[in-house]
Amino acid sequence: MGLTATMPAWAADPFRITNPHGIGTASESAFKALFYAGDYGRAQRLVNQAIAAEPKEPMNYAMAAALSYLNNDFEGLAQQAQLTQQTAAALKATDPLRGHLYSAVGVFMEGAHVLQTQGLARGTPTALRMLQQVFSELQAAEKVNPTDPELSLLKGFMDLLLAVNLPFANPDQAIARLQNGYPAYLSHRGIAIGLRDLKRYDQALTEVNKALLEAPKNPDLLYLKAQILALKGDTKLSVAVYAETLSYAQQLPKPVVWQIRYEKCLTEGLEGNLCAQRAGSN
């Protein structure tokens, strides 16, 4: 089982109720600011603090990479993806499951950087080669514990991203994986995204509402709910939830706020060019 399986509750692990791994309190605080509260500005500060306090934890660099991506900082994305891989490689000796898992995450994010900077036509062959390395690392993690909640959560979300971008990927597989994930506000969120993409909107709405019961003030969840309501054709309620989401605009990345404003405007029935102007002027 290894040393991490016997560590006490103060190990600060947001993924496991029992047998926590030694992730660290600073890292856990940053994780909750980003994924429970959806407060990106606070999360950025806490991620920087966590990197300083717990520099051997690869999750911190993975979160920093995700924040760089959301802010269109692709140089930062590349740097943090590399640091994720470096710290994950060092972790394999003491925590092989998480070491292999974050090696996969780091390579996955490096692949995202390739696609963003080289474009689909030039970047896809390289990204597909990197994807084989991702699968290899995930298989190594699964050999340690195939039902681990952190593994299930991260692999489920990676499967969702692949399902959006690759024709051979299937959201059903991601949904099945996410059912073993924890914390619940993230697993239900991922399942809702998968069901939305499968156009099973009633079930998607049920899942996002479950997530909101766990994290009722999370703007990412509100945004997802607004999207699902719009797809269901419930325009009035969708616009109201978009407006509620925008009440948290100060804690969201600017590109995300622009997108929410744009989608709200489209849902209200206005033309795309006008919505683009309004989204940028607010």
Secondary structure by P-SEA (a helix, b strand, c coil): ccccccccccccccccccccccccaaaaaaaaaccccccaaaaaaaaaaaaaaccccaaaaaaaaaaaaaacaaaaaaaaaaaaaaaaaaaccccaaaaaaaaaaaaaaaaaaaaaaccccccaaaaaaaaaaaaaaaaaaaaaccccaaaaaaaaaaaaaaaaccccccaaaaaaaaccccaaaaaaaaaaaaaaaacaaaaaaaaaaaaaaaccccaaaaaaaaaaaaaacaaaaaaaaaaaaacccccccaaaaaaaaaaaaaaacccaaaaaaaaaac
